[in-house]
Amino acid sequence: MRRKRKKLRLRWEPIWWILIVANVVAGLTFSPITQIRHVRVDGSADFDQDRLTRVVALMQGVPCSQIRPRRIESAALELPEARSAELNRNLFGSAVLKVRYRRPVARLFDDASTAVAIDGVMYTANSLPQDLPTVQLPETGGSPALTLAGPWQAARIADLAVRAKSLRPQDSINISIGDSGSVWLNMGAGRVGLGSLEDLDTKLRVLKEILDKDPDMLSKVQALNLTAPSHPAVVPKKVGQHP
């Protein structure tokens, strides 16, 4: 006697749920309700307003789910001065683009538009403060980026610029790097030989102690040598040389 075959019943409930979810996803993807209508730019600089207006225009009228944040962020970062960009958007038609810029702590001595950021990155700047410390590279030639990225350790140079300016804010600060790699810190009319950038904390501490005792000390000598900070050496002015 043959067994009766069981009829397979199609379960419609899961299928309906799949169709509903698919419909919702399609609606969110293409619906004009989720189009970006309002974009706020947080942190933009005055000189960068027009450029960022063109960047956010790429999102206008585009449904939220179709926007590619990395594309917008990359466009915002095309300016060398821009350090970071982050885009957040929602299904209600709003978006926020956060932009942050590099902090210039010095500029190249012979190029007023090339800045050095606090992390040692060099970039072309739209405008820079007049009283920034300057960095004078060796005269051996070559790319400034390669020069600072090599033995001169750009981040340490940037740190030196910040600390020297803090030590003597009223003075013009120039950091000069010799062909041999020796570093000179020129502060106003004074000149301080640091040798290498090693043990910089100790060298700057000794310099501060000396200047605290005699603020005009650097103008009285030809140079102060702190290559060996435990034994500061003074190079006296030549006979007839005025302070």
C-alpha positions in Angstrom: 0.0 0.0 0.0 1.5 3.3 -1.1 2.2 6.0 1.5 0.5 9.3 0.9 2.9 12.1 0.1 2.8 15.0 2.4 2.0 18.2 0.7 4.6 20.9 1.2 3.1 24.1 2.5 4.8 27.3 1.5 5.4 29.5 4.6 4.4 32.9 3.4 5.1 34.8 6.6 8.9 34.8 6.3 8.6 35.7 2.6 6.3 38.6 3.4 8.8 39.9 6.0 11.7 39.7 3.5 9.6 41.6 0.9 8.7 44.2 3.5 12.4 44.7 4.6 13.5 44.9 1.0 10.8 47.5 0.3 11.9 49.6 3.2 15.6 49.4 2.2 14.7 50.4 -1.3 12.6 53.2 0.0 15.4 54.5 2.2 17.9 54.2 -0.6 16.0 56.0 -3.3 13.3 58.0 -1.4 13.5 61.8 -1.8 12.4 62.0 1.9 16.0 61.1 3.0 17.7 63.5 0.6 20.3 65.7 2.3 18.8 69.2 2.5 20.8 70.8 5.4 24.6 70.6 5.8 26.5 72.2 8.6 30.2 72.6 8.4 31.9 72.6 11.8 35.4 74.2 12.2 35.8 75.7 8.8 38.3 78.6 8.5 37.2 81.9 6.9 39.5 81.5 3.9 38.2 78.0 3.2 34.4 78.8 3.1 34.0 78.9 -0.6 35.9 75.6 -1.2 33.9 73.8 1.5 30.7 75.1 0.1 31.6 73.4 -3.2 32.4 70.2 -1.2 29.1 70.0 0.6 27.2 70.8 -2.6 28.1 67.3 -3.7 25.6 66.0 -1.1 22.7 68.3 -1.9 19.6 66.3 -3.0 21.3 62.9 -2.6 19.5 60.3 -0.5 21.3 59.6 2.8 22.2 56.0 2.1 23.7 56.8 -1.3 26.3 59.3 0.1 29.8 57.9 0.4 31.4 59.6 3.5 34.9 58.8 2.4 34.4 60.6 -0.9 33.2 63.8 0.9 36.0 63.6 3.5 38.6 63.1 0.9 37.4 66.2 -1.0 37.6 68.2 2.2 41.1 67.0 2.8 42.4 68.1 -0.6 43.6 71.4 0.9 47.1 70.9 2.4 46.1 72.8 5.5 43.2 70.5 6.4 44.3 67.9 8.9 41.1 65.8 9.4 37.5 65.6 8.1 34.6 63.6 9.4 31.1 63.4 7.9 28.0 62.4 9.9 24.5 62.3 8.3 21.1 61.0 9.2 17.9 59.8 7.4 16.1 63.1 8.2 18.1 65.1 5.6 20.8 66.6 7.8 24.6 66.2 7.7 27.5 67.7 9.7 31.0 67.9 8.2 33.7 68.4 10.8 36.9 69.9 9.5 40.1 70.5 11.5 43.3 72.2 10.3 47.0 71.8 11.0 48.5 74.0 13.6 51.6 75.9 12.2 54.4 76.3 14.7 57.1 77.5 12.3 57.8 78.3 8.7 60.7 77.8 6.3 63.2 80.7 6.5 63.3 81.2 2.7 59.7 80.3 1.9 57.1 82.3 3.8 54.2 80.1 2.6 55.6 76.7 3.7 54.6 75.9 7.2 55.8 73.3 9.7 53.0 71.7 11.8 53.3 70.6 15.4 53.8 67.0 14.2 56.6 68.0 11.8 54.5 67.9 8.6 55.3 70.6 6.1 52.5 72.1 4.0 51.7 75.1 1.9 49.7 77.5 4.0 47.1 80.1 2.9 48.4 82.6 5.5 50.7 82.5 8.5 51.4 84.6 11.6 54.2 87.0 11.1 55.9 86.1 14.4 56.3 82.4 13.7 59.8 80.9 14.3 61.7 80.2 11.1 63.6 77.0 10.2 66.7 77.5 8.0 67.7 74.3 6.3 71.3 73.3 5.2 72.6 74.8 2.0 73.4 71.4 0.5 70.1 71.6 -1.5 67.5 68.9 -2.0 63.9 68.7 -1.1 62.9 70.4 2.2 60.6 67.6 2.9 63.4 65.0 2.5 65.8 67.2 4.5 63.5 67.5 7.5 62.3 63.9 7.3 65.8 62.6 7.4 68.4 63.4 10.0 66.8 66.6 11.2 63.8 64.9 12.7 61.0 67.4 11.8 58.8 66.7 14.8 61.7 67.6 17.2 62.4 70.8 15.2 58.7 71.7 15.5 58.8 71.0 19.3 62.0 73.1 19.6 60.2 76.0 17.8 57.3 75.9 20.2 59.4 75.7 23.3 61.9 78.4 22.2 59.0 80.8 21.4 57.5 80.1 24.8 60.8 80.8 26.4 61.3 84.2 24.7 58.0 85.2 23.1 59.2 88.7 22.5 62.2 87.6 20.4 62.3 86.5 16.8 63.2 82.8 16.7 65.3 81.1 14.0 66.4 77.5 14.0 69.4 77.0 11.8 70.6 73.5 10.7 74.1 73.2 9.5 75.4 71.0 6.8 76.9 68.7 9.4 73.6 68.4 11.2 74.4 70.8 14.1 71.5 72.9 15.3 71.7 76.6 16.2 68.9 78.4 18.0 69.0 82.1 17.2 66.9 84.1 19.7 66.8 87.8 18.9 70.4 88.9 18.8 71.6 85.8 20.7 72.9 82.5 19.4 72.7 79.2 21.1 74.5 76.1 19.9 72.6 72.9 20.6 74.7 70.5 18.7 72.3 67.6 18.0 68.6 67.4 19.0 69.4 64.7 21.6 68.8 65.5 25.3 66.8 68.6 24.2 64.9 68.7 27.6 68.1 69.2 29.5 69.5 71.8 27.1 66.4 73.9 27.2 66.2 73.6 31.0 69.8 74.9 31.3 69.1 77.7 28.8 66.1 78.8 30.9 68.1 78.8 34.1 70.8 80.9 32.5 68.3 83.4 31.1 66.4 83.6 34.4 69.6 84.7 36.1 70.6 87.1 33.3 67.9 87.9 30.7 70.4 89.9 28.6 73.1 87.2 28.7 72.8 86.2 25.1 73.3 89.8 23.8 76.6 90.0 25.8 78.3 87.0 24.1 78.9 85.9 20.6 77.4 82.5 21.4 76.3 80.1 24.1 77.3 76.5 23.5 75.0 73.9 25.1 76.2 70.9 23.2 77.2 69.5 26.6 74.5 71.0 28.8 76.3 69.9 32.0 79.2 72.2 31.0 77.8 75.3 29.2 80.4 77.2 27.3 80.5 80.8 26.3 82.1 82.2 23.1 83.0 85.8 24.0 82.5 88.6 21.6 85.5 89.7 19.6 87.4 92.7 20.7 85.6 95.8 19.5 82.4 93.9 18.8 79.4 95.7 20.2 76.6 94.0 22.2 
